[in-house]
Each structure stands twice: as C-alpha cells, then as structure tokens.
Amino acid sequence: MQSVSETREVADGLEVRLAESAAEVAAAQALRYRVFYEEMGAKPSDAMRDRLADFDDFDSVCDHLLVIDRARGKGAAGVVGTYRLMQRSAGEAFGRFYTAGEYDIANILANGGRFMELGRSCVDAGYRNGATMKKLWDGIAVYVFENDVELMFGCASLPGTDVQALAGHLSYLYHHHLAPETLRPRALPHLHVDMNLLPKEALVPRRAMAELPPLVKGYLRLGGFVGDGAVIDHQFNTTDVCVMVKTELVTAKYRAHYDRTIPGWSEE
C-alpha cells in the first residue's frame, strides 16, 4: 500500500497527503491560527500573533496531514484542512506527548500497543463539508495501515469553559462511553473536572449523542471512548476530553460516518 505522502488521489479537486516542506507546515499553522484564534477566540502568545500562526514544540516531530484544494494551489497555497499526527516512536523519542499535559496516559503507554496521537485538526470555514472530511479520513486510514497503528488518541474539545452548560455532554460521555479501565486515561489531579454531573437516568442517549460536537460524535460512532475527567483549556476557550479509537473499527466505518456534510469541525 502506498504511504500517505505517495498517495495523490484527487477528488473534486481535493488532494490529501503529508506536508512535504516547511512552507506547507507553515500553511497548516496559519490555517490553525485562523480557525483557533481568529474564529474560535483562543488566546495567542505574542509570538503567535506576530506570525499569525499557531505553533508549538510538537510541530517539528509530527507528521502534518493536509487537504489541498488544487484550484487554489498545488502546495502551501492550497491548504484547506490539516491534522497533526505523532506516532508512539516519535513521541517517546521526543520525551512527551501533548495529551500528557492534561491527562495521565500511563495506561495507554502500558497497553496501547502501536498508537498515534491526533491533534491540532481543523478545516477552513469554506470547506467544512463531507468531501473535505472524507479526504482527511482517507489520509488517516492510509497512515494507520502503513504504520500498523492499533490505537488513536488525543484531546478533543467541547466549546466553552462553562462546565454546567456542558453538563449534558460530559455526563453522557461518562455514563455511556468511558474507556475500559486498562486503557483509561485520567485528567491530571490539578486539572480534573468531574464529568459525572447528571444521573444516567436523567439523560436521553439518542438526543445527547446528536447534540455533541461533530468531531466528538464522529469518534464515538467509530467505536471511540473517553477518559475520566474533563480539562478546562482557558487558552483555547474549550473544555477538553481525552478520546481514543481502536483503529480496527476505523477502516470499516469511517466512510459511512464522514461521507456527508458536517456543519463545522475543529479539534485542538
């Protein structure tokens, strides 16, 4: 099977592949800035504001999956979607994982096998539709196959920092989608926000599922589950949950659940 970087299949003018140059990584960082800071109200550092780019130390050790609209350009100029991927070997060589800044991931490290961390995903406002989403997941599926990834995990975001306003979301995730104990991460003690805010019997599961943000809902429909405890991220104006997906379910289900229009999509 071809690697993501070798795959150049284009549908509706959209191409998915890994970034191949510093300029393409910079284009992904600029897209992240527009979505996270200008659109969603995150708080940039002075350096980020000066560069109009979202960046951190992890960018240099991650693969950057891109969706490129060839009508806008064949390289950096055409970047309209991105996802940051870090394999276990890269994270261990780097010495840390992004998620570990919010969660104790010892169970994943001990039992997750060949895993990868997902993050910093977003799509340009004009491209939040089924075609773009499907291209991103096509790329992720190829990446998973090529690298024998068994588990994907990362921090997914609920909008806002008002825990009571998110009580239905958090309680539904806690009661219906908590990860198996052997894999379950737990929010770090000084950041831990209880997700068990409403009794299980007070929830209407179908309605609660329908009201979740599209990306979190998509992960769950792929068989995903969540860690124990939420974390408030004041910089990004979000409340985070740790989401995990066993990749054996991705290849069978991702097309069915992403081959349709989704009204908006971003993940830290």
C-alpha positions as CSV (number, residue, x, y, z in Angstrom):
1,M,0.0,0.0,0.0
2,Q,1.2,3.5,-0.8
3,S,2.2,5.8,2.0
4,V,0.1,9.0,2.5
5,S,2.9,11.1,1.1
6,E,2.8,8.9,-2.1
7,T,-0.9,9.0,-2.5
8,R,-2.0,11.7,-4.8
9,E,-5.6,10.7,-5.5
10,V,-7.6,13.8,-6.2
11,A,-11.4,14.0,-5.9
12,D,-13.4,17.2,-6.6
13,G,-10.0,19.0,-6.8
14,L,-9.0,18.0,-3.3
15,E,-5.8,16.1,-2.6
16,V,-4.7,14.5,0.7
17,R,-1.1,13.9,1.6
18,L,1.5,14.7,4.3
19,A,3.3,18.0,4.3
20,E,6.5,17.8,2.3
21,S,8.1,21.2,3.0
22,A,8.5,23.8,5.7
23,A,6.2,26.1,3.6
24,E,3.4,23.5,3.8
25,V,3.8,23.1,7.5
26,A,3.7,26.9,7.9
27,A,0.5,26.9,5.8
28,A,-1.1,24.4,8.2
29,Q,0.0,26.6,11.2
30,A,-1.6,29.6,9.5
31,L,-4.8,27.8,9.0
32,R,-4.8,26.7,12.6
33,Y,-4.3,30.3,13.7
34,R,-7.3,31.5,11.6
35,V,-9.6,28.8,13.0
36,F,-8.5,28.6,16.6
37,Y,-7.6,32.2,17.4
38,E,-9.5,34.4,14.9
39,E,-12.6,32.3,14.6
40,M,-12.9,30.4,17.9
41,G,-11.5,33.0,20.3
42,A,-8.4,31.3,21.6
43,K,-5.7,33.4,23.1
44,P,-2.4,33.6,21.1
45,S,1.0,34.2,22.5
46,D,2.8,37.4,21.3
47,A,4.9,35.3,19.0
48,M,1.9,33.6,17.5
49,R,0.2,36.9,17.0
50,D,3.3,38.3,15.3
51,R,3.5,35.4,12.9
52,L,-0.3,34.8,12.5
53,A,0.5,31.1,13.1
54,D,-0.4,28.5,15.7
55,F,2.8,26.6,16.6
56,D,4.5,24.6,19.4
57,D,7.4,22.3,20.1
58,F,5.5,19.3,18.8
59,D,5.2,20.5,15.3
60,S,8.8,19.6,14.5
61,V,8.3,15.9,15.4
62,C,4.8,15.3,14.0
63,D,3.6,14.5,10.6
64,H,1.2,17.1,9.2
65,L,-1.7,15.6,7.1
66,L,-3.0,18.2,4.6
67,V,-6.1,18.5,2.4
68,I,-5.1,20.7,-0.6
69,D,-7.5,22.4,-3.0
70,R,-5.6,22.3,-6.2
71,A,-7.8,25.1,-7.6
72,R,-6.1,27.4,-5.0
73,G,-2.6,25.9,-5.5
74,K,-0.7,22.7,-5.6
75,G,1.3,23.2,-2.4
76,A,1.1,25.6,0.6
77,A,-1.3,28.0,-1.2
78,G,-3.9,25.3,-1.4
79,V,-4.0,24.0,2.2
80,V,-7.6,23.9,3.4
81,G,-7.5,21.2,6.1
82,T,-5.0,19.7,8.5
83,Y,-4.5,17.1,11.1
84,R,-1.3,16.6,13.2
85,L,-0.2,13.0,13.7
86,M,2.5,11.7,16.0
87,Q,3.5,8.1,16.2
88,R,4.4,6.4,19.5
89,S,8.1,6.1,18.5
90,A,8.3,9.9,17.7
91,G,6.6,10.9,21.0
92,E,8.9,8.6,23.0
93,A,12.0,9.9,21.3
94,F,10.7,13.5,21.9
95,G,10.1,12.7,25.5
96,R,6.5,13.6,25.9
97,F,3.0,13.6,24.3
98,Y,0.7,16.6,24.0
99,T,-2.1,14.8,25.8
100,A,0.2,14.2,28.8
101,G,0.0,17.9,29.6
102,E,-3.7,17.3,30.6
103,Y,-4.0,13.6,31.3
104,D,-2.2,10.7,32.9
105,I,-1.7,8.4,29.9
106,A,0.2,5.7,31.7
107,N,-2.5,3.1,30.8
108,I,-2.1,4.0,27.1
109,L,1.6,3.7,27.3
110,A,1.4,0.4,29.0
111,N,-1.4,-1.2,27.0
112,G,-1.9,0.9,23.8
113,G,0.5,-1.1,21.6
114,R,1.3,0.8,18.3
115,F,-0.5,4.0,18.8
116,M,-0.6,7.5,17.5
117,E,-1.6,10.8,18.9
118,L,-4.0,13.1,17.0
119,G,-4.4,16.8,17.4
120,R,-4.5,20.3,16.0
121,S,-7.1,19.4,13.4
122,C,-9.1,22.0,11.6
123,V,-10.7,22.8,8.3
124,D,-11.1,26.2,6.6
125,A,-14.6,27.7,7.0
126,G,-15.3,27.4,3.3
127,Y,-14.5,23.7,3.2
128,R,-16.4,22.2,6.2
129,N,-18.3,19.6,4.2
130,G,-18.3,15.8,3.7
131,A,-15.8,15.9,0.8
132,T,-13.1,17.5,2.9
133,M,-13.8,15.3,5.9
134,K,-13.7,12.2,3.8
135,K,-10.3,13.2,2.3
136,L,-8.8,13.7,5.8
137,W,-10.1,10.3,7.0
138,D,-8.9,8.7,3.8
139,G,-5.4,10.0,4.7
140,I,-5.7,8.9,8.3
141,A,-6.8,5.4,7.2
142,V,-3.8,5.0,4.8
143,Y,-1.5,6.3,7.6
144,V,-2.9,3.8,10.0
145,F,-2.4,0.9,7.5
146,E,1.1,2.0,6.6
147,N,2.3,2.3,10.2
148,D,0.3,-0.6,11.8
149,V,-1.4,1.8,14.2
150,E,-3.6,0.0,16.7
151,L,-5.0,2.9,18.7
152,M,-5.5,6.6,18.1
153,F,-5.9,9.1,20.9
154,G,-5.9,12.8,21.6
155,C,-7.7,15.7,23.3
156,A,-11.0,16.6,21.6
157,S,-12.7,19.9,22.5
158,L,-16.2,20.9,23.6
159,P,-16.8,24.6,23.0
160,G,-16.6,27.0,26.0
161,T,-15.4,26.7,29.6
162,D,-18.8,26.7,31.4
163,V,-18.9,23.2,32.9
164,Q,-22.5,23.5,33.9
165,A,-23.5,24.4,30.4
166,L,-21.7,21.3,29.2
167,A,-23.1,19.0,31.9
168,G,-25.3,17.0,29.5
169,H,-22.4,16.4,27.1
170,L,-19.9,15.4,29.9
171,S,-22.4,13.2,31.8
172,Y,-23.4,11.4,28.6
173,L,-19.8,10.7,27.8
174,Y,-19.1,9.5,31.3
175,H,-22.1,7.2,31.6
176,H,-22.1,5.7,28.1
177,H,-18.5,5.9,26.6
178,L,-16.0,5.6,29.4
179,A,-12.9,3.8,28.2
180,P,-12.0,0.3,29.6
181,E,-10.1,0.6,32.8
182,T,-6.9,-0.9,31.4
183,L,-6.7,1.9,28.8
184,R,-8.4,4.7,30.6
185,P,-6.5,7.9,31.0
186,R,-7.4,10.3,33.8
187,A,-7.2,14.0,33.9
188,L,-4.3,15.2,36.0
189,P,-5.4,15.9,39.6
190,H,-4.9,19.7,39.5
191,L,-6.9,19.9,36.2
192,H,-9.5,17.2,36.8
193,V,-13.1,18.3,36.3
194,D,-15.8,15.7,37.2
195,M,-17.8,14.6,34.2
196,N,-20.5,12.8,36.3
197,L,-22.6,15.9,36.7
198,L,-26.1,14.4,35.9
199,P,-27.5,11.0,36.8
200,K,-27.6,8.5,34.0
201,E,-31.4,8.2,34.1
202,A,-31.7,11.9,33.5
203,L,-30.2,11.6,30.0
204,V,-31.8,10.7,26.7
205,P,-28.9,8.9,25.0
206,R,-30.0,9.5,21.4
207,R,-30.6,13.2,22.0
208,A,-27.4,13.6,23.9
209,M,-25.4,11.9,21.1
210,A,-27.0,14.1,18.5
211,E,-26.1,17.3,20.4
212,L,-22.4,16.5,20.7
213,P,-19.9,18.5,18.6
214,P,-19.5,16.7,15.2
215,L,-15.9,15.5,15.6
216,V,-16.5,14.0,19.1
217,K,-19.7,12.4,17.8
218,G,-17.8,11.0,14.8
219,Y,-15.1,9.5,17.1
220,L,-17.8,7.8,19.1
221,R,-19.5,6.4,16.0
222,L,-16.2,4.8,15.1
223,G,-16.3,2.9,18.4
224,G,-14.4,5.5,20.4
225,F,-14.4,6.1,24.1
226,V,-13.2,8.7,26.6
227,G,-11.0,9.1,29.6
228,D,-12.1,10.0,33.1
229,G,-12.3,13.7,33.8
230,A,-12.5,16.8,31.6
231,V,-10.0,19.6,31.5
232,I,-10.7,23.3,31.0
233,D,-8.4,24.9,28.5
234,H,-8.6,28.6,29.0
235,Q,-6.2,29.4,26.2
236,F,-8.3,27.7,23.6
237,N,-11.7,28.6,25.3
238,T,-12.6,24.9,25.4
239,T,-13.3,22.0,27.7
240,D,-11.3,19.0,26.6
241,V,-11.9,15.3,26.9
242,C,-9.5,12.6,26.0
243,V,-10.8,10.4,23.2
244,M,-9.5,7.0,22.0
245,V,-10.4,5.0,18.9
246,K,-9.2,1.4,18.2
247,T,-8.2,1.5,14.6
248,E,-9.7,-1.9,13.7
249,L,-13.0,0.0,13.6
250,V,-11.8,2.9,11.5
251,T,-11.5,1.2,8.2
252,A,-14.9,-0.4,8.4
253,K,-16.8,2.6,9.5
254,Y,-15.2,5.9,8.6
255,R,-16.6,6.3,5.1
256,A,-20.2,5.8,6.2
257,H,-19.9,8.3,9.0
258,Y,-18.0,11.1,7.2
259,D,-19.4,10.9,3.7
260,R,-21.9,13.7,4.4
261,T,-21.9,17.4,5.2
262,I,-20.8,18.3,8.7
263,P,-21.6,21.9,9.8
264,G,-18.3,22.8,11.4
265,W,-15.3,21.0,12.6
266,S,-12.1,21.6,14.6
267,E,-10.1,20.0,17.3
268,E,-7.3,21.1,19.4
